[in-house]
Amino acid sequence: ASSSSTRWKTRQFRDRFAKEARVQGLKSRAAFKLLELNEKHRLFRKGNTVVDLGYAPGSWSQVAISRVSPGGRVVGIDIIPAQPPRGVSTIQGNFLSEEVQAEVRNYVRDQNLGRSRWNRQFVEQEEEEEGGEEVIEDTNYLERQSSSGTGVKNEIEDMGFGGEEAAVATEKMSQKERDERDGRVVDVVLSDMSAPWEQTSGFYIRSLTEPYSRMMNTSGVPFRDHAGSMDLCMAALQFCYDTLQAGGHFVCKFYQGAEDKALEKRLKRLFTKVHRDKPESSRSESKEAYFVALKRKPDATPEEVFAD
């Protein structure tokens, strides 16, 4: 083993959060960062849909599923193969790929996917109590995928509305109906992404159960880490714009540097409140920090949000 690998193992063994994670059966010490952020900002509610970008090894998904159950669902995406926590659905692929993002959007639009049958009954009961829409009867995956997110739009077309009449019908729609029509059905987006090292050795290691063997913490070059994290945060923000419903929340890890103020500005255009946070469980010597963006604004346009 290399000297840096040995130092990492020694530090993990002595670290109190790493020890506590082992005791509590958590996937990694990172769970305590999200637990602390949730304690402070109340990110999750039962029944929520959560998307966890860069979920491996799964500690954030583990926390999220425990907070949104019963009735909720968590979808994790990562380029690295890793065993998902119990109750979490995952998609392996590069999140920066348009095809993978389209797959995630199609998946979350179907309210039945990622939920157990008991959880689906919980959601139906909640919607009935709230006077929500009737739940679509269970069909096969391809049929649901082709029709998801278009129900309200099709209803308007079936009524024969067009032009100004369609605009009036849209105005009468609730914010929730508009969000569903546009595919914005996610309540919380989490991004703890880092770019993984290209694997050059250790191919015999079972990376499914030991994803850390493929994960990058930092490169040791501050500007490279900062620039890489800004790219990933911007990709996650674009995904938020496309999928997060009004009132939804976004948590994003970044490495501090010259460009994070510009990212914070964009976040403030899309969200009502934006906080910078460094949880106690984040190592003091690390440059990592988190943006916690709360309550997505319903009317922000992409031109406003992504303008330089």
N, C-alpha and C positions, 0 to 999 in steps of 0.2 A: 504494500500500500504506500501511496505517496505521503510525504510529510504533511501536506495540507489536508489530506483525507484523515490522517491520524489526529491532527489538531481538531478537525471538525467533530470526530467521534468523541474525543476527550471533552470538548466543550458541551456536546449534547448530553454526555453522561453526568456532568456536573450541574447542568442547567436545571433550575427548580421547576420551570414550566415544562421542560421536556420530561422530567421525572413525573410531574403531576399528570401529564398527558398519558404516560404509560400506565399509571395507576388507574386512571378513569377510562381506559380503553379507547382513547381518542387517537385518530390517525397521526396527528403531529401536534407540536406545541402551538402551531398557527391557530388552532381552534380558539385559544384564549384571546387572541386579537379580536376575532369576530364576536366572541361572547362579551368582551368589554365594550365594543362599539355598539352592539345591540342593547346592552344595559343602559348605555348613555343616550342612544337615539331612537330606541324602540322601532327597529327596522321591520320586524316580522309580525304577522298576524296569522292565526289559524286559517287554513284554506287558501293561503297565498300560493301563487306560482312564482318560483325563484329560478333564475338561470345563473349558474356558477361557471364563469369563464376561467379556464386554467385550474380545474378542480383538483387535479392530482396533488397529493395522495388522497385527498378526500375529506380533510378535517373541516373545511368550511361547509361543505355539503352535509356533513354529519351534524354540525350545529344547526344548519338551516332546516333540515328535515325534522329535527326534534322540536323546532319552534313553530313550524307551519302545520304539523299534524295535530288532530285529524283533519282530513279534507284537503290538505295542501300537497304540492308536488315540487320536486327539485330536479332540474335537468343540468347535468355537468358536461362540459365540453373540454377536451384536452387532447393535444397531439400525442401525449405519452400514454401508453396503455397502463391502466391502474384499476385495481379491484374497487368498484364503487361501494360506498356504505349501504347498509340495508335500507331499502325503500327509495333509493336514488336512481334515477334513469341517467344514462350517459351516452354520449356520442363521441367516438374517437375520431379526431381529424384536426386539421389546422384551422383555427378559428378565423384566420385572415383570408381563408379561401371563401369566395362568394358562394360556391356550391354548399359548403358546410353551413354557412350562415343561413342560406335558403332552407336547408334541411331543418335547422333549429327553429326557424320561423314557422315552417309547416307543422312541426311537431307540437309547439306550444299552442298553436291556434286550435287544435283539437283538445277540448277541455277534458276528454276522457283519458287521453294518453298520459301515462306517468302516474295515474292514480289507481289504487286498488279498487275493487268493486265496492268495498265498504266505504272507501273515501268518496267514490262517485255518489253514493247514496247520501253522504253527508253534504256534499255540494248541492245536490238537487234539493235537499231539505232547506238549506240556507237560502237558495234562490226562491223557493216557494214562500218562505217567510218574508223575504224582501220584496215579493211580488215581481220577481225576475222573469226572464223569458223561459218558455218551456224547453226542457232539455231534449236534444235530438236523440231519437232512439239509436241504440248501438248498431252500427253498420260495420262493414269491413274497412280496414285501414285506408285502402286506396280511395274508396268512395268518400270517406270522411275527409281525407287529405284534399281531394279535388273540390269539395264543397265548403271547407272551413273558411271562416272569415268573410264569406260572401252572402250570408243569409239575409241580412238587413238590406244590402244593396239589391239583391234579387227581388225582395219583396217590393221595393220601390219601383223596380222595372216592371214587375208583374202588374202593378196597379196602372201601368200605362203612363206614368209620369215622365216628363222629359223637360229639359231646359229649366225655365223658371219654376215650374211645378216641382221638379226634383229638388231644386235648391230650397224651396219652402218646406218640402217633406224632410230634408236633411236638417233644417233649422229646428224642426219640431222633435228631432231625435234627442234623447238624453246623451250626456257625455259618454256614458258607458257604452251605449249603442254605437256612437261614432267611433269610439276606440276599437270596439269589436269589428266594425266594418273595415277599419284600416289595419287590422291585425295587431293592434296594441293591446295585448292581453297579459303581459308580464307585470307582476307587482314589485319585484326586487331583482336588480341585476348586480351580481358580485363579480369583481375582477381582481384576482390575485395573480394575474399572469406574469410570467417571466419567459424570456426566450430560452429554450433548452439548448445545451451544448450539442454539437454534432457528436454522435457516439463514435469513438475511435477504438475503444477497447471494452473489455468486460461483457462481450456479447453473450457469454454463458450465464450471466447473472439474470435471474428471473425478474425482469423489470415490472411485470404485472403486480407482484407482491412487494417489490422494493423500487418504487418509481423514483426515489431519491437518487438512484444510480444514474438517472438521465436528467435530473433537474439542475438548473443553474440558480445559484443564489445571486452572486454578483461576479463580474469579470475581474474586479480589482482596478478597473479603469473607470473613474467616476463619471466622466462625460459619456462614455459608451453606455453605461448602465442607465443614466438619466435619459439620453436620447432614445434608447430602446423602449424605456417605460412610457415615454411620451407617445411614441407611435402606437403602442398597445392600448394606452388609455384613450387615444383618439378613435381607434377602431371600436373600442368598447362603447364610447360615447355615441358614435354613429349607430351602433346596434341598439342602444338605449332609445335613440330618437325614433327608430323604426318599430320597436316592440314594447316599450314601456308605456303603460296606461297613465292617464292623468292622476296625479297624486302618488305615483310610484317613486321608489328610491333607488339610488345607485351608490355603490361603494367601490372605490378603485385604488389599488396600490400604485404608488409611483416612487421613483427615486428623485430626491430633491435636486434642483438645479435651475438654470437660467430660464427655461421655458415653462416651468410649472405655473407661473402667473398667467400666461396666455391661456392655458388649459382651464385654470380657475375662472377666468373671465367667461369662457364659453359655457362652463357649468352653470354659472350664475344667470346666464340668459335662458337656460332650459329649466332650472330648478328654483324653487322659492327660497331655500336656505342651503348654503354650502359651508361645510366645516372642514378645516384641516385637522387631522388627528394623528397622534403617535401613541398607540396603546402602550401600557406599561410592559406588556409581554414582548414588545418589539425591542430588540437589543439596542442599547444606547449608542453603540458605536456604528450602528447601521444608518445609512442615509434614507432608508425606506420610511414612507409616511403614507397616509390614506386621505383621500378626499371622500367625505360623506355628503352626498347631495340628496336633499330631501324634497319630496312633493314636486313631481314634474308639473310644469305649467301646461295647461291644455292647448294654448294658442300660439306657442312659439313656432316660428317658421324656420326651415333649415337655413335660409339666407341669413336670418338674424343670428342663429346659434353658431354657425360655422364661419361667419365673416371674420376676416383678419383684423 
